[in-house]
Amino acid sequence: MAARAALRRVTAARNRLLAARARSDSRAWQVKRRERTRQLIELGGLVSKAGLIELTDDDRAVMFGLFVEAAAALRDERRDNALTLWRRRGKRAFQAEADGEAASIEPVPPSFA
């Protein structure tokens, strides 16, 4: 019984040490990997925050289609107008969230769809 408890403690200490070592790994590829992982997590948070998961019933094809449409709009000659509109809406939504309000979702004008 005491040997098992000691083994558990040693194993937990070893795991903590390995986790700490992994967190402090500063090799360039490891740092880039962590940065990319963080970016992907943040972008997933924005998808969730926008309500796309619930609104699309977690349909990945629909969400990807939305992103493809947005990318097409950004390749269009009206890119600047779309960016301005989306930036304003995003800032208002962030502010509404900070104020504890629900962000209102207005339809996108057909010129950007």
Buried (B, 14 or more C-beta within 10 A) or exposed (E): EEEEEEEEEEEEEEEEEEEEEEEEEEEEEEEEEBEEEEEEEEEEEEBEEBEBBEEBEEEEEEBEEBEEEBEEBBEEEEEEBBEEBBEEBEEEBEEEEEEEEEBEEEEBEEEBE
